[in-house]
Amino acid sequence: MKFRYRRVAVGGTFDRLHKGHKALLSKAFEEGVEVYLGLSSDSMIEDKKLAERVESFEKRLEALKAFLEERGWVSRTKIVELKRPEGLLLDDPSIEALVVSEETKRRAEEINEARVKKGLPPLSLVVIPMVKAEDGKPISSTRIRAGEIDENGRLLKKTVNQEEG
Protein backbone atom coordinates (compact mmCIF):
# COMPACT_ATOMS: atom_id res chain seq x y z
CA MET A 1 0.00 0.00 0.00
CA LYS A 2 1.27 3.46 -0.91
CA PHE A 3 0.76 6.19 1.68
CA ARG A 4 0.79 9.90 0.90
CA TYR A 5 2.28 10.88 4.26
CA ARG A 6 4.69 9.47 6.80
CA ARG A 7 2.83 10.90 9.80
CA VAL A 8 -0.74 12.20 9.98
CA ALA A 9 -2.88 13.39 12.87
CA VAL A 10 -6.56 13.03 13.61
CA GLY A 11 -8.34 14.07 16.76
CA GLY A 12 -11.64 14.33 18.54
CA THR A 13 -13.80 13.33 21.46
CA PHE A 14 -14.79 10.07 19.78
CA ASP A 15 -17.80 9.68 22.07
CA ARG A 16 -20.09 6.79 21.04
CA LEU A 17 -17.72 5.68 18.28
CA HIS A 18 -19.97 5.97 15.23
CA LYS A 19 -19.94 5.54 11.47
CA GLY A 20 -18.63 9.09 10.93
CA HIS A 21 -15.73 8.55 13.35
CA LYS A 22 -14.89 5.28 11.62
CA ALA A 23 -14.82 7.01 8.22
CA LEU A 24 -12.51 9.70 9.63
CA LEU A 25 -10.15 7.17 11.21
CA SER A 26 -10.17 4.97 8.09
CA LYS A 27 -9.13 7.97 5.99
CA ALA A 28 -6.29 8.77 8.40
CA PHE A 29 -4.92 5.22 8.13
CA GLU A 30 -5.33 5.30 4.35
CA GLU A 31 -3.23 8.50 4.17
CA GLY A 32 -0.45 7.95 6.71
CA VAL A 33 2.06 5.29 7.65
CA GLU A 34 1.79 6.48 11.26
CA VAL A 35 -1.29 8.08 12.84
CA TYR A 36 -1.24 10.36 15.85
CA LEU A 37 -4.70 9.99 17.30
CA GLY A 38 -5.65 12.78 19.70
CA LEU A 39 -8.40 11.88 22.17
CA SER A 40 -10.03 14.74 24.10
CA SER A 41 -9.45 14.60 27.85
CA ASP A 42 -12.42 14.66 30.21
CA SER A 43 -11.64 18.31 31.06
CA MET A 44 -11.92 19.29 27.37
CA ILE A 45 -15.49 18.04 27.04
CA GLU A 46 -17.10 20.04 29.83
CA ASP A 47 -18.60 22.59 27.40
CA LYS A 48 -20.04 20.04 24.96
CA LYS A 49 -23.77 19.70 24.43
CA LEU A 50 -25.10 17.03 26.82
CA ALA A 51 -21.59 16.85 28.34
CA GLU A 52 -22.92 14.92 31.31
CA ARG A 53 -23.74 12.06 28.93
CA VAL A 54 -20.30 11.93 27.26
CA GLU A 55 -18.53 8.69 28.09
CA SER A 56 -15.39 8.91 30.25
CA PHE A 57 -11.94 9.20 28.70
CA GLU A 58 -11.21 5.58 29.70
CA LYS A 59 -14.37 4.26 28.07
CA ARG A 60 -13.78 6.25 24.85
CA LEU A 61 -10.15 5.06 24.80
CA GLU A 62 -11.28 1.43 25.22
CA ALA A 63 -13.71 1.73 22.28
CA LEU A 64 -11.00 3.31 20.09
CA LYS A 65 -8.47 0.62 20.98
CA ALA A 66 -11.00 -2.12 20.19
CA PHE A 67 -11.73 -0.53 16.79
CA LEU A 68 -8.00 -0.16 16.01
CA GLU A 69 -7.36 -3.74 17.08
CA GLU A 70 -10.22 -5.00 14.87
CA ARG A 71 -8.69 -3.21 11.85
CA GLY A 72 -5.08 -4.21 12.60
CA TRP A 73 -3.98 -0.59 13.06
CA VAL A 74 -2.69 -0.61 16.64
CA SER A 75 1.00 -0.80 15.66
CA ARG A 76 0.61 2.26 13.41
CA THR A 77 -1.07 4.40 16.08
CA LYS A 78 0.14 6.72 18.79
CA ILE A 79 -2.78 7.77 21.00
CA VAL A 80 -2.31 11.12 22.73
CA GLU A 81 -4.60 12.57 25.41
CA LEU A 82 -5.60 16.07 24.30
CA LYS A 83 -5.51 18.72 27.00
CA ARG A 84 -5.95 21.48 24.38
CA PRO A 85 -7.66 21.33 20.95
CA GLU A 86 -4.45 21.55 18.93
CA GLY A 87 -2.63 18.86 20.93
CA LEU A 88 0.90 18.31 19.55
CA LEU A 89 0.20 20.12 16.30
CA LEU A 90 1.86 23.39 17.34
CA ASP A 91 4.99 21.61 18.58
CA ASP A 92 5.72 18.64 16.32
CA PRO A 93 7.19 19.45 12.90
CA SER A 94 7.15 15.76 11.89
CA ILE A 95 3.36 15.70 11.49
CA GLU A 96 2.61 16.32 7.80
CA ALA A 97 -1.16 16.16 7.50
CA LEU A 98 -4.35 16.54 9.51
CA VAL A 99 -7.46 14.54 8.69
CA VAL A 100 -10.68 16.40 9.53
CA SER A 101 -14.37 16.43 8.68
CA GLU A 102 -16.05 19.31 6.87
CA GLU A 103 -17.38 20.38 10.27
CA THR A 104 -13.89 20.90 11.74
CA LYS A 105 -12.09 22.24 8.64
CA ARG A 106 -12.14 25.87 9.88
CA ARG A 107 -10.47 24.84 13.16
CA ALA A 108 -7.78 23.00 11.16
CA GLU A 109 -7.12 26.16 9.12
CA GLU A 110 -6.66 28.12 12.37
CA ILE A 111 -4.19 25.51 13.61
CA ASN A 112 -2.25 25.89 10.35
CA GLU A 113 -2.13 29.68 10.80
CA ALA A 114 -0.73 29.19 14.31
CA ARG A 115 1.85 26.64 13.03
CA VAL A 116 3.11 29.06 10.39
CA LYS A 117 3.42 31.83 13.01
CA LYS A 118 5.60 29.46 15.06
CA GLY A 119 7.80 28.74 12.04
CA LEU A 120 6.43 25.25 11.43
CA PRO A 121 5.32 24.08 7.99
CA PRO A 122 1.56 24.10 7.42
CA LEU A 123 -0.19 20.75 7.54
CA SER A 124 -1.82 19.28 4.46
CA LEU A 125 -5.53 19.17 5.26
CA VAL A 126 -7.40 16.04 4.25
CA VAL A 127 -11.10 16.89 4.52
CA ILE A 128 -13.77 14.20 4.40
CA PRO A 129 -17.50 14.77 3.99
CA MET A 130 -19.83 14.31 6.93
CA VAL A 131 -21.42 10.85 7.04
CA LYS A 132 -25.19 11.21 6.90
CA ALA A 133 -27.87 9.50 8.96
CA GLU A 134 -31.09 8.05 7.50
CA ASP A 135 -32.69 11.49 7.63
CA GLY A 136 -29.92 13.07 5.53
CA LYS A 137 -28.49 15.03 8.47
CA PRO A 138 -24.92 14.37 9.69
CA ILE A 139 -24.32 11.59 12.18
CA SER A 140 -23.01 13.15 15.38
CA SER A 141 -22.30 12.05 18.93
CA THR A 142 -24.64 14.80 20.14
CA ARG A 143 -27.53 13.29 18.18
CA ILE A 144 -26.65 9.83 19.53
CA ARG A 145 -26.47 11.15 23.13
CA ALA A 146 -29.86 12.83 22.61
CA GLY A 147 -31.36 9.49 21.55
CA GLU A 148 -32.23 10.63 18.00
CA ILE A 149 -30.05 8.13 16.11
CA ASP A 150 -27.81 5.14 16.73
CA GLU A 151 -24.11 4.78 15.89
CA ASN A 152 -24.99 3.79 12.30
CA GLY A 153 -27.29 6.76 11.70
CA ARG A 154 -30.56 4.88 12.04
CA LEU A 155 -33.40 7.00 13.47
CA LEU A 156 -34.49 5.98 16.96
CA LYS A 157 -37.45 8.29 17.49
CA LYS A 158 -39.66 10.45 15.35
CA THR A 159 -38.82 14.12 15.29
CA VAL A 160 -41.55 16.79 15.41
CA ASN A 161 -41.13 17.45 11.66
CA GLN A 162 -41.66 13.78 10.79
CA GLU A 163 -44.83 13.62 12.88
CA GLU A 164 -46.25 16.70 11.14
CA GLY A 165 -45.42 15.36 7.65
PyMOL commands that set and color helices and strands:
alter all, ss='L'
color gray80, all
select helices_A, chain A and resi 19-31+42-45+51-53+57-71+74-76+102-117+141-145+160-164
alter helices_A, ss='H'
color red, helices_A
select strands_A, chain A and resi 5-12+32-40+77-82+97-101+124-128
alter strands_A, ss='S'
color yellow, strands_A
deselect
rebuild
show_as cartoon
